[in-house]
Amino acid sequence: MINELMDASEREIIVSDLDRNMLIEAGAGSGKTTSMLERMAALITSGKANVENITAITFTKKAADELRFRFRHILERKERESEAPSIERDRCRQALGKIEECFIGTVHSFCARLLRERPIEAGVDLAFREIEESEDEEILYEAWVDYYHEQRLRYPEYYHFLQSLGLSMSDLYPNLQELVRYPEVEWKAARINPPNIEEVWNRTITLCREAEKMLRTDRKKADPLEEIISQILMAGNVVESDADKILALEGFQKQIKVTHKNWHTKEDAKYFKDQFQNLKTEEIELVLQQWHEYTHFHILTFLQGAMEWYERAKQKKAMLNYQDLLLKTKKLLQSHVHVRIDLQRKYRFLFVDEFQDTDPIQAEIMFLLTAEDPSMNDWRQCRPRNGALFIVGDPKQSIYRFRRADIDMYLEVKKKIHSYGGAVLTFTTNFRTISEVTTPLNRWLENVFPSEPDKYQAAFQPLNPVNNGEDGAMQGVYISEVAHNKTTAVVEENDAEQIAFHIKHLLNEGYKFEDILILQRYNKPLTKYAAILEQHNIPVNVSGEIYCKDIPEFKDLASVFEAIADGNDERATTAALKNVYFGVSDVDLYEWKHAGGGFFSYSDSPLAGKNDLEESLAQLHTYQKIARRTSVAVAMIHVIKDLGMLRHIALNHRGKEAKQGYDHLIETLAEQSFSTLSEGETWYKTWLEQKQRSLEQNVEKDAVRVMNVHKAKGLEAPVVFLANPSGYQNNEDKINVHIQRKNQAAEGYVLFEKPHGPYQKKTIGRPLNWAEAKSEEITFQDKEEFRLLYVAATRAERMLIISSSSDNSKNCWQPLLDIQETEIFHLQEPTQSEVRTNTIIHKQRIENARNNEHDADKAMRELITEEWSPTKDKEQPLPAIAREEGGGTERGTFIHQVLEQVVKGRNVQRFIPNLAHQQGFTEKQIKQAFKIVEQFQNSTVYHELQNAQAVYTEWPFNLELTPHDEGYSDLFGSDQTNKRLKGYIDLVYLTEDGWKIIDYKTDRYEKEEEKEKLEAFYQDQLDYYKIIWEVIMGEEVHAAELYFTEEKLILK
């Protein structure tokens, strides 16, 4: 059913009142782009504008391409309309002939055009080049290195003064990277005197000495307070400067806790805890704040000098970054009246789309270019010419504050348009989403958005749907309950598996893969979700950035490069040996070290015979030699390929996105030039920390889309999943900038920090009144989080499915769960047959399992796909036979580990007793293990291994089979349930006749005739291994046999 348009009159004004400036507040799915195109076409057909006089600014290049295509299409349609007056059709025809002269693009490309038209007045090189972020970063770093070397040589006293404040150049550079993002901002700074540290320091030392006397001498482990006391007293013997004392006092930033048994009495523990807490809150925290306020001015002064150096470096190279394009265009329009007049004649009508997410400087350019009085320099006083400015935006979708977008600026522009006689129109009609979704969503929106806008938040506007859903169809808002687990990674895996389960049900309902959009709040889990979906044979396209550092193959490559760069670093070499590429176990490392071996790339083996660890070290040494005789970058690429990185990515099901990251790494590395391996290693670690933009390769047409909310802006899908109920991040501690735009100036507060551990930062400089500025910024960002939820929820056309768990404290979608229960459509509980065919989630079983994590995980696996192992028969009773004592699962595992080492060709003389003692086996059992090894080495199996073309021991498998896959019917007959196969094959090797599988059995039978019963019992398991290996390799298995490890020991 089609509903009436609630804003039809406002839409009519757009094409009828062409002499009036307008700002259109267009809600999600309201057809704002169509309205903008209609007005652009109306200017043409009315004769008010030629096509070359129209300029349309979009937020992205992709949006510009779409707008350009649609503008041409609408002109072609109007040119063909027979009922239209001939003069209008002629105008459309003329416009189509010159449509390439109509500028449609991003604000940066528009500014570049203006600067190229007037380079002399703009003060830019005639051949200036626009640079991307990566190249801009290189120029900044080069300028930084030149700058601080120059400062150290020319102004050594000031350089040493900065060092006396406890500041290092490496700590300052990340702060410079932050400052250059805001070149127009005047930073708040005050030059103040240093605080009196001596008094606080002396009181702290005195209290520490008193407390030390009250600690028991027989304490086993220091409590947190004692650790602080020890650090202070140790520092008291060596401190030389105020910076040293501040560094020691920063230890009190930890929480003060005591262990009563470490003190003589509980009263002593409580007394000193209170004393130190009072000292911390009343004196230490204050002196730390005063010190950081003192250093702030000096840090800022030094970094501002670096910024000037950086600007000169760009100017010398004739390069402009994105901010340069905006600022130089603004200055061009402000400083040259005649230039502005000429440009106004050429670009008479300015259209701006997605205004709520654009840079604030764009607003200034916008008003300067359309100003009625071209001599007016203050953009806030510029009254736009009638009909020259048309702005489209939605403040409820303002979600790019981290990219300098400012909702406060949007609201100010809105007021100015209204005050100058322009029209502010509101579109609330929604052409995208059906009423079954908008009805509950509107109720929620009304509760979280204010009735009137303020500087932090947009006002509530309802979503008035044009379309209603179909009777009896699966539609509306759904909650997807995910089994809770304390570990975030497990929750993410459960959620991804459950979403895969839902998708299969949606396909049965008639949806296609391309109808489904999965949204995350952050980029980090995208590749994990994509990989899990692909394991379920669900095609996936990921948009956005790839976090390669979270993929083991990329992370572990860093340790390999580190070990190659310094062959004398035992720590780095050990880390490399243990990673996914070499896979040396702790037992192997212990055996090697115990035998006197070193962990250097050139270390000789202390063990007899060849072994994997020796070969791994030799491989690292070979890589070092290659790097010495060829370029470092070429050597690094050789290492990556020789390690089989791409093969590891494929075998471990990392997904298509990891493959894209691999391609990007190879491509980027090939363009680099390093002087040393150490430099190459440092470059790789930096590359790893960066978000790698998805290359969008091999994009499948019919595929599920996975992306973060920011990337989904402007997109829509029939079904939207808001995924990951454990993905919330509290970003308050990450706030380090707050900008206030007043009058013509932009004033800012910046907090200077340095890394403190892998995930935290420590303050090194703080502006005055930072607490108030940070509180203001927190409010802005908190309000933006609600706008992010609005954007996410309004992508859905027919179904919105929100992931939830019993503990939603870390669920970024948690506020959306407050939609009234009566308005939420829960997923229907399945019948037993539906469970077997993977139709839908069984909520009750999830609910029953919530209180037990193991049961919850098990329930989730059963709901998604049935897990199956060939060793299920171990759960069945063994055949009744006479058995020897001394067996058991633990001993069986022990024998398997021993034989694994033997197959790998390793000496087990030390390995067997070491492992046996760790697991509590007796000397008799150790002797039996050596006999088993001797028997195995004399067996036919062992002799075949010596000539085998390939050997795999303890081969793990983890694959899913659907009823349509090869091998499924051989394993499961007519069953129609998807199966996940998991387990290990003890030994498989390739002979001249083909593949051969060996399954070790440690059963200790007494009589020869009992062996036949066991063979019959295990035959099915052996057959299963044969089928599984043929499915994995696509090659036939020649033979599969049982190997009873103790046959000759018992049957003499």
N, C-alpha and C positions, 0 to 999 in steps of 0.2 A: 504494500500500500504506500502511495506517495503522499506525504504531508505538505501542507502549505508552507511557502517560503516566508519566514518571519521578518526578513529584512529586505523584501522586494523593493520597497521605496528607496532605501539607501543605495541599492545596486543600480537603480535607475539614475540617481543623481550623478554617479560616476561618469556616465557617457553623455549626460545632458548638460551638466554645468562645467564646461571646459575652461572657464575663465576663473576658476576658484582653486586655490591650493587645497590639497587634501591629505589627511592621514587616515588610513584605513586600518582599524584594529580588527584583524581577521582571525578568528579562532581556528583551531585545528580542523582540517577537512572542509573549510568554508569556500574553497574555490577562489582564493585571493589572486592567484596567478592569472586565472581566466579573466577576472575583473580588470587587472592591470593591462592585459592584452587588449581587452575591449576598449579601454580608454585610449591606448596608443593608436588603435585603428580608428577610433572616433576622431582623433586629431587629424588623421590623414583624410578621412572621408569628408570632414567638415571644411577642409581647406585651411585650417588654422596652423598647420605645420607641414613642412616637407619632411620626408623620412630622415634626411641627413641632420635635421634639427633635433631629433629625438635621441636621448641617451638613457639607457637602462642599466642600472647597477645591480648586480646579483652577488650573492654571498660566496658562491663557488663557481669554478669553471664549468662543472657539469650542469649546474642550473642555468648558466649562460647559454650553453649549447642547446638545452631544451627550450629556453625562452626564444632563442633565435629561430629555431625550427617552427615553433608554434606561431610566432609572429608572421612568418612567411605564409604559413598555412591559413591563418585567419584572413590575411590580405587576399590570398588566392580565392578563398571562399566568397568574400565580399565582392571580388571582381567578377565572379561568376553569377552572382544573384541577379536574376533577370528583373525582379521587381524594384531593384534599387535604381535611383536616378542615374542617367548615363554619366553625368559629371563625377559622381562618387566612384563609379566603376573606373573612369579614366584616371582619377587620382590614385586609386589602388594599383592600377596598371603601371603608372609612372613610379610609384613607390617601389613596386617589385623590381623595376628596372634599376633602381639605385639603392636597393636594400642593403648592399654591402657597406654603404656609407653611414648606415645607422649603427652607432656604437652600442653593443650589448656585451657586457663583460663584468669582471670584478673591479672593485674600486682601485686595486693596485694597478691593473692593466690600464684603467682609464687615466690614472695619475701619470703613468709612464708615457701615455700618449700626449698629455698636455705638456709635460716636460720636454718631450722631443719636438713639439711644435714651437716651444719658446725656450731653448736651452740657454741662450745668452742671458736673458732676464732672470732665468731660474738659477744661474750660476753653476750649471752642471756641464760636464764634458760633452761635446757633441756626439761622442761615441760611447756614452755610458752604457753599462751593462747591468741588468737586474740579476741579483744573485739569490740562490736558494739558501735555506737555513744551514745546510751542511757546509757550504763554502763560506758563508758568513762566519760560522764558528771557527773555521780555520784561520781566517783573517784576524779574528779577535784574539785567538791564542798566540799567533805570531806577534801581534802588536803588544800583547801582555808581556811576553818574554823579553822583547826589545825594551819595553818601558821599564820593567823592574831592574834589568841589567844596567840601564842608563842611570836610573835613580841610585843604584848602589855605587856606581863609579863617580857620579857628579855630586851626589849629596849623601855621602857615607854616614854623616851624623844623624840625619833624619831616618835613613834606612835602619841604622842600629837602634834608634829610638823606637821604631815600630817593633823590632825584635825584642826590646826590653819590655814591651807590653804583652809579650807572649804570643805574638802574631807571626805566622809563617806565610810565605808567598803562596804555597800550595793551598792553604786554608782560605786565602783571600780571593783566589780566582773564581770559585763558584759564585761568590757574591757579586763579582763583576759581571758574570753572565746574567744575573738577575737584574742588575741596574740597567744594562744596555737594552732591556726590553721596554724601558720607559724613558726614552731620551728627552721627552718634553717635560718631564716631571721635575719640580723643584723639591728636593728632599729636605725634610725638617732635620736640622742639626743644631746643636748648641755646644760651644766650647766652654767646658766647665773644669774646675779643679779636681784633682784626684781625691778620693775619700781617704779618711784617716784609718788605715788598715791596722796599724800597730796595736791599738788598744784592743780591738776585737781579737786579733791574733794572740796576744798575750793571755787574754781571758780564756781563749780556747785551749791553749797549751796547758794552762794551769788546771783547768777542769779535766783534761785528758789524763794528766799525771795523777790527779786524785782518783779518777775512776779506775785507772790501771791497777792501783793498789787493792781495789775491791774485787778483782777478778781471781777466780780460783786457779791455782797452778796446774791442777790435774784435768782441766777442761780438754775435751777431745777436739772440738770444732768451734772456731770463732763464730760468734753471732754477728749480725750486721753492724751493730754499734761498735763492737770490738774492732772490726775491720776498719771502721772510720778512725777510731782512736789510734790504731797502729799506724795508719797512713799519716795522720797529723804529727805524731811523735817522731816518726821517721823523717818527715819533711822538716821538722823543727831543727834537725841536726845539719841540714844541707841547704836550706833556703837562702837565697842571696838577694832577691828582689821582691817587690810587691807582687809582681806577676806570679812568682813561685808560690807566694802565700795564697793568692787567689785560687791558683790551681789546686792547692791542697784543700782549701775551704769548700771548693766545689764538690768535694766528697760528701758534704752534708745535703746535697740535692737528692741523695737516696733517702728512702724511708728509714726512719730510726726504729729498729726492732731489737729486742733483747731475748736471750734464752736464760731463764731464771737459774738453771742448774750451773751456768757458767760463773755465777756470782756467789759471793759468800752467803748472802741472804737474799730472799725475794725483795725485801725492803730496799736493799742496796740497788738491785736491778731496777726497781721502779723509780727510786730516787734519781739515779743518774739518767735514766731515760727521760724523765721529766725535765731535768736540768739541761740536758742537751737539746731537747725539743724547744724549750724556752729560748735558749741561746740561738738556736737556728732561726726561729720565727721573729725574734725581736732584734737581732743584731746581724747574724751572718747573711741572711737573705737580703737585708737592706744594703749591706756593704758590697755584696756581689752586684746588686742592681746598680749602685752608684758607680762601681768600677766599670761596668759595661756601658753606662751612660757616658763615662769619661772617655773610654776608648772609641766610642761610636764616631765622634767628630773626626778623629785622626784616621780611622779606617775610610770614612766617606771621602775625606780630602784626598787621600792617596788614590782611591779608586776613581775619583772624578778626573784626576790627572791621567789615569789609564784610559778613560773614556775619550778624552781629547786626543790621545795618541792613536786610538782606534779609529776615530773619525778621520784623522789625517791619513791613516793607512788606506782607508776606503777611497778617500778623495784622490790619493796618488794613483790608485789602481783604476780609477773611474768606475767604481762599483757602487750600486745603491741596493740596500735591502728594503724590505717591505715598509718599515717605518720611515726610512729616508724618502721613499716615494710620496708618502702622505705629507710629511712635514715640509718637504721642499715645494710641493704643490700648494699647500696652505700659504707658505711664505710668498710664493709667486703671486698668488691672488691678492694677498694683503699689501704687497709692496709696489705693485705696478698697476695703476688704475687703467691705463690704456690697454694693457694685456687682458685685464678682466673684462673690459668692454668688448674687445674683439672676441674673446671666448664666449661671452654671453650671447653674442649675435649668432655664433655657430652652434652652440649647444643650448638652445632656447628652452627645451623641456626636459626636465630631469626626473626620472623614475628610479626609486630606490626600493628594492625588495629585501625582506628579512632584516629590516632596519634594527630590530631589537638586539641583534647579535653582531653588529658591526662596530668597528673601532670608533671611539669618541671623536677622533680627529676628522673622521668622515663627515660628522655632523657639521663641523666648522666649514669644511670645504663645500658642503652642500648649500649652506646659507650664503657663503661668500659668492659662489658661482651664480646663484639665483637672485642676488640682492637687487632691490629696486634702485638703491643708491650705491653705485660701484665704488664710491670713495670711502664707504664705511668699512673700517678695519675690524671692529669688534663684531664677531659673528652673532653675538647675542642681541645686537642692535640692528641686525640686517633683516629688513622686511622683504620677503620674497615677492617678486613680480607676480601679478595675478596669473594663476594657472600654470606657473613655471615649475612647481614642485608637487610631486605626487609620491607619497611614502606609504609603504605597506609593511606592517609588522604585527606581532602579537607579543605583548609583554609577558604573557603567561608562558611563552616559549623562549624566554631569555635565559640561556643556559651556558653562555660562553664567557663568564667573568674571568676565567683563567686565561683567556685570550684577549683581555682588555675590554671586553664588552661591558657596558655599564647601564643597568636598568634606570638608574637615577637620571642619566643623560637622556634616555628615551622619554621619560616622563616630562623632562624639561622641554624637549622639542615639541612634544604633544601640546603643552601649554602655550608655546609660542605660536604654533600653527593656529590654535584657537583664538589667541589674543589679536592676531593680525587679520582676523576675519576669515580664516580658512575653515574648512569643514572637517570635523573629526567624526568619522562614521564607524559604526560597529557592525561586523558581520557575525551573526551567531548561528546561521543555518549551517548544518553539517551534512555534507553530501557523502561522507565516508562511512560513518558508523551507524549501525542500526539502533533503534530505540532500546532494545533489550540490553545493550551495553551502556548507552548514554544515560538511561534513567537512574541506575544505581550510582553511576559515576558523577552525575550532576549533584546528587545529594551529598556525596563526599566532597566535591569541589566547593560547594557552598559553605561547608564547615571549615575548610582550610584556607580559602582565599577571602580577603576582606571585601566588604561591600563597596568601599571607596579605596582607590589606590593611594599608596604612600611611597616614600622614596625607596623602600625595601621590596615592596610587593605589588604586583598587579591586582586589579579588582576582579572579582568573580564575574564571569559571563557564562551563561548556560550553553550547552551544546544542544541545539534544536535540530534533531535528525529529520532528514527528508524521508528516509526509508525505515520501514518496520521489518522485522524478521518474518520468517515463514512459520506457520503453525506446525508444531510437532518437531521442528528442527533443533539440532543441538546448537545452542547459541547463548550468548550472554557472558557473564563473569563467572569464572571458576576458580576454585582453590585446589591446588595440587599439593597434597600432604606428603612430605618427604620424611622418612625415618631419621630421627635426630641422632647425631653422633658428636662427641666432644671434639673430634678432629675435623677441621674445616675441609680438608681434602676428601675425606670420606663422604661428607654431606654433599660436596660438589659431584662426586662420582655417582652417588645415589640419585641425585637430582637429574643428572644427565641421562642415566639409565632409565629413569622414570619418564623423562621427556621422550626418549626414543620409543618407549612403550606407548605413550599417548599418540605419537605420530603414526605408528602402525594402525592404531584404532581409527585415527582421522582419515587415513587412506581408505579404510573400509567404509567410511562415511561419504566418500566421494571427493575428498580434497586431494590436491596434488602437493608434491614436495614444495613447489614454488609458492604455494599459498601460505607457507608457514614461516614466521619470523621469530627468532629467539633473541631476546635482548638481555644484556648484562649491564650492570652499572659501570664496571671497570673492564679494561682490556685483558687483564692477566689471565682469567680462566677461559678465554675464548678458545684457545687451541685445545685445551683439555676437553671441553664439551664437543668440539668438532671431531676430535679423534674418537671419542666414545660413540658418537652418532655414526661415524664411518664404519666402526666395528659392527654396527647393526645393519650395514649395507644401506645406510641413508646418505644420499649425496648431500654435500655441504659446501656452501660458499661463505668464507669468512671475510668480512670487510673491516678495515681498521688497521691497527698496528699489531705486530707480533712481538710478544715478549720472549725472545729467544733465550734469555737467561734462565727461564723457568723450564726449559726443555733439557733433560739430562745430557743429551749428546752435545749440545752447545756449551753447557756449563762445564762438563768434564774436559772439553777441548782446551779450556783455559789452563787447567792443571798440566796438560801435556805440553803446551807452549811454555809454561813456567819451568817445567823440568828440563826442557831442551835449552832454554835460555841460560840456565845455570845448572850445569851438571854436578856441581858441588853441593847443591841444596838438597839434603836428604829428605827434608819435609816435603818439598815440592815433588821429588821423585816418588816418594811413597804415595802421595795423593794421586799421582798419575797412574801408578801401578794398580791402585784399587778401583779406578774408575771403570766406566762401561766398556772402554776399548781394550783394556788388558785383563781386567777381572781377576786380579790376583787376590786370593782370600787372605783373611787374617791368619789362618793356620799356616799358609805358605810363607807369609811374611815372618811369622814367629819362628818357623823352622829354619828359614834362611838366616835370620838374625842370631838365633841360638847357636848356629853352626859357625858364627863369626863373620858372616857376610855383611858388606856395606851397601848402602842404598845410593850409589852414585852411578851415573850412566856408564862409567868405565869399570865398574866393580867386577872382579872375577868371582866365579861361583865357588862357594865353600863346600858344595855337595857333589857327590860322585854322579856322573852321568848328566845328560841334558835335562833341563827342566824349563817350565814356562817362564819363571821369573828371570832366569838368565837370558832367555831369548827376548823377553820384554825390554830388559836393560840394554841389550845389544841393539834392539830396534831404536830405542831413544838415542843411542850413541850414533847410529847411522844417520838419523835425522840431523844431528849436529854437524856431521861431516858434509851432508848435502848443503846445509845452510852456509858452510864456509866456502863452497866452490860455486855457488850460484846466488842470485839475489834472494834476500830474506823473504820477500813476498812470494816468490816462486816456490821457495822451500816450504813455506807455510801451506800453500795450496797442495803441494805434494804430500805433506803430512796428512792433511784432511782427507785426501783421496786414498792414500795408502792405508789409513786407519779404517777405511770403509764406512765413513760417517753416514753417507746416504743409505747404505745397506742397513746400518743400525737403526736409522730413522724409520725405514720401511718395516723391518722385522719387529720393532717395538710399537708399531701402530701409532706413530706420533701424528699422523694426519698430513693432509695436503699442505697445510700452512707451514709445518716444519720444513717440508720440501721447498716451499717458497723462501723461507728463511735461509736455507742452505744455498739456494741459487743466488740470493742477494749477497750472502757472505762471499762466495766465490767471485761474483762480479765486482763487488766493492774492493776486495783484497787485491784483485788483479790490477787495480788502478793505483795502488799504494807503492810507496818507496820508503824503505827503512834502512838505517845505517847498521843497526845491530839487531840480534834476536830479541834482546831485552826491549828495544823500542817497538818491535813488532808485537811482542807479548802485551805491552802496555796498551797499544792501539786496540788489540782484540778485546781486552777487558773493558775499554771505553765503549767500543762498538757493542759489546754484549749488554751494557747497562742502558743503551738507548732503545727506544721503541722503534722497531723496524717496520716501516710502512708495508702493508700487504701489497704484494705485486699484482694481485688479482689475475693470476695466471690460471689457465685451464678452468675458467669459470663455466660451470654447467648451467644450462638453461633451466632445467627442472631440478632445482635443488633447494634445500632448506637454507635460509640465510641466517647467519649468526654474526652479531655485532654488538657494540656498546650503544648506549642511548644517544650519545652525541652523533654517532655515525648514522643513526636512523632518522635524523631530522629530515622531514620532507618525504619520508617513505610511508608505506602502508601495506597491510597484509590482511587477508581474511582471518587468519589465526595468529595471535601474538602470545608468546610465552615470556613472562618476566621471570627469568631464571636466577638460580643461586640464592637460597634463603640464608646463606652464611657469608655473604660478600660485603657486608657493611664495613667501611673504614672511617674512623673518627679522624678527620683532617685538621682538627683545631691546632694540634701541635705543629702542623706543617705551615701554618699561616706565618708569613714573614713580610708581607707588603699590604699596605692600605693606602688607597689613592682617594683624595678629595678634589673635585673639580669645582672651583669657585671663580666666578667672573672669568677673566681670560687665562688665569693661571691654573695649573694642575699641581697640587701640593701632595707630597707623599711621605709616608713613614716606612722605613725599611729596617728590618731586624737582620743583623749580620750573624751568621752561624758557621760552624765547621762540623764535619762528620764526627760522630762519636759512636763507634761500633758500626756494625753493618746496616742498622736500620734507624738509628737515632742521630740527633744533632745537638750541638751544644752552643749556647749563645756566646758570642765574642764581642758584640757591640749592640747597644740598644738605645733607640732614641728616647728623649724625654716624652712622657705621656703615652708610652707604648701600650700600657694596659687598656687605656680608653680606646686607642686606635684599633687594637686587636679585637676588643669587644664589639666595636662597630663592624669590623670586617666579618666576624663570626655571624652576626645578625644577617648581613647580606648573603653570606654563603648558606646559612641555614634556610633562608627563604628560597634560594635558588634550588635547593634539594627538592622542595615541593614542586617547583616548576619542571624539574627533571622527571618527576613522577607523572606530571600532567602530559609531558611529551611522550613518555613511554606508553601510558595507558591509551592515549588517543591515536596510536598507530593502528589499533585493531579495528577491523571492519565488522566482524561477526562474533568472534570469540576472543576473550581476554583470559588467560590462564596464569595465575600468580602462584609461584612456589612458596610454600610455607612449611614450617616444622614446629614441633612442640616448644622449641626455644627460638623465638624470633628476635632475640636481643641483637643479633648481628644481621638481621634481614633488612636490606636497604629498601625493600618493598613493604615493610611493616605498616607504614601509615595507610597504605591502600587496603590492608586487611581490616581496617576499621569501617569499611563499607558495611552497611547494616546487613545482618545475617539473612534477613528475609529477602534481600535483593540479590543474594549470591546464588548462582546456579552451581550446585555441587555435582561432581562427576557421578554418574549412576553406578551403583554397586553391581559388579558382574556376577553372572552365574558361573558355576564350575566350568562349564564348557567354554565360556568366554575367557576364563583364566588360561585354559589350555591353548587357546588360539590368540593369546596376547591381545585382548580387546581393550581392557580398561583397568585402572587401579582398584584394588580391593581395600577400601579405607579402613574397615574394621580390623583387618589383620595388622595393618600398620599401627592403628591405635593400640591394639593389645600388645604390640611389640615395643612400644615406645620406652618402657621402663627398663628394658634389657637391650643393651647395644648389640650384643652378639645375635640375639633373636631378631632384632630389627634388621640387621644387615642380611641375615639369612632370609627373612621374610621378603625383603626387597628383591633379593636375587631370584627368589622363587616367583615373584610376581612378574618380573620382567622376562626372564627366560629360565628354563629348567637347567640347573647345573648338573653335569654328569661327568663321572670319572671312570675310566676302565678298571680302577682298583676298588670299585664298589663291593666286589666280592669279598674284600677283607672284612666287610661288616657282617658277612654271612658266616655261619659256623663251618669250620674246617671239617673235612671228612674224618670219621672216627678211625684213628690209627694210633699205633704205639709210638710215643714221642719221647725223645731225650729231654732231660732238664737243661735249663740254661739258655733258652732262646729268648724271645720277646722282641717287641718293636724297637727298643733302644739298641739292642745288639744288632738287629737287622740293619738299622740306619748306620751304625758304626762300620759294619762290613761293607756296605755300599760306598761309604766315604773312602775307605781304604782302597777298594777296587778302582774307584775313580782316579785316585792318585797313580795307581799302577798302570792303568790304561794310558794316562798322560805321560808315562815314561819317567816318573819321579821316583827317587829313592825314598823308601818308606821306613828305613831303619830307625829314624828318630820320630817320624810322623806317627807311627802306630803307638808307641808308648806314651808320647805326649798327648795324643787325642784320647787314649784309653784312660789315662790318669785324670784328665779333665772330666770324663764322663763316669768315672768311678768303677771301671772294670778291673778284674783281678789279674794277677800275673798269669794264671792258667789261661784266661781268656786272651791275653796278649799273645801267648805262645800259639794258641789255636789260630789267631789272626795271621801270624807269620806262616803257619802251615797252609792256610787258605790261599795266601799269596803264592806260596811255592807251588801248590796244586794248580792254581790259575795260570801261572807262567809256563807250566808244562802241558797245558790244555790245547786242544785244537783251536779253540777260540783265540787264544793269545797268539798262536803262530799265524793265524789268518790276519790278525791285526797288523803284524809286521809288514805285510805286503798290501794292506788295504789302501785304496785310493783316497778315502776320506773316512775319518773316525769322529763320532760324536758320543760323548759320555754324559749321562744325566741330562738328556736333552729335554728342556721344558716345552710344553705346548699349551696354548690358550687360544682357542678358536671357537667361533660360533658356526653351527651348521643349521641351515633352514631345510625344510622338507624337500626343497627343490635342488639342493646341493648334491654333488656327486659323493657317494659314500654314505649318505644319510640312510637310505633304505637298507643297506647292508648292516648298519648298526642298530637301527630302531624300527625297522619294518614299516608298518602303515601308520605309525604315530605321526601326528601333525604339529607337534610342539617344537618350537625352536630350542636347540640344545647348545649350551656352552660347554665345551670339552676342555678339561684342565687336568694336567698330570705331568709325569716324567717318564721318559723311556730310558731304561738303564744304560743301554749300549746299542748303537747302530753304526754299521760301517759298510763301505762299498767295496765289494769284491769284483773279480772279473765276471762273475755270474750275475751280479746285481746286488741290491741292498740286502743286508742281513740284520735282523733284530735279535738281541739277546736280553732276556729278562732274568735278573738274578733272583734266586730263591734261597733263603737261609733256613728253611724248614729242617728240623733235626729228627728225621725218622730213624727207626731202628731196623726195619726189615726191608729188603729189596722190593717185595711185592707191594709195600705201601707207596712206593714211588709212583706206580701207575695210577693209584687213586689221586695223588696230588697232581699229576700231569693232566688228568681228566678235569680236575677241579679248576686248574689255571688255564685251560685251553682257550676258553672264551676270551679271557683277558689278553692272551697272546694274539688272538685273531683281531681283537679290537685295535691293538697297537699296529698291526700290519695295515689295517684299513686307514687308520689315522695318518701313518707315515706316507701312504700313497696319496692321500688327500693333500698333505702338506707339500710333498715334493713333486707330485704329478708323475711319479715313476713307480714301476712295479717292484714289490718286495719279493726277492728270490726265496728267502727262508726266514722263519721266526722260530726261535728255540728257547727253551728254559735251560738255565744253568744253575744246578744245585751246588751251592758253594761248599757243602760239607759232605758230599757223597762219598768220597774216598776216605774221609777221616772216620766215618762211622762204619761203612761196609768194607771191612778188611778182606 
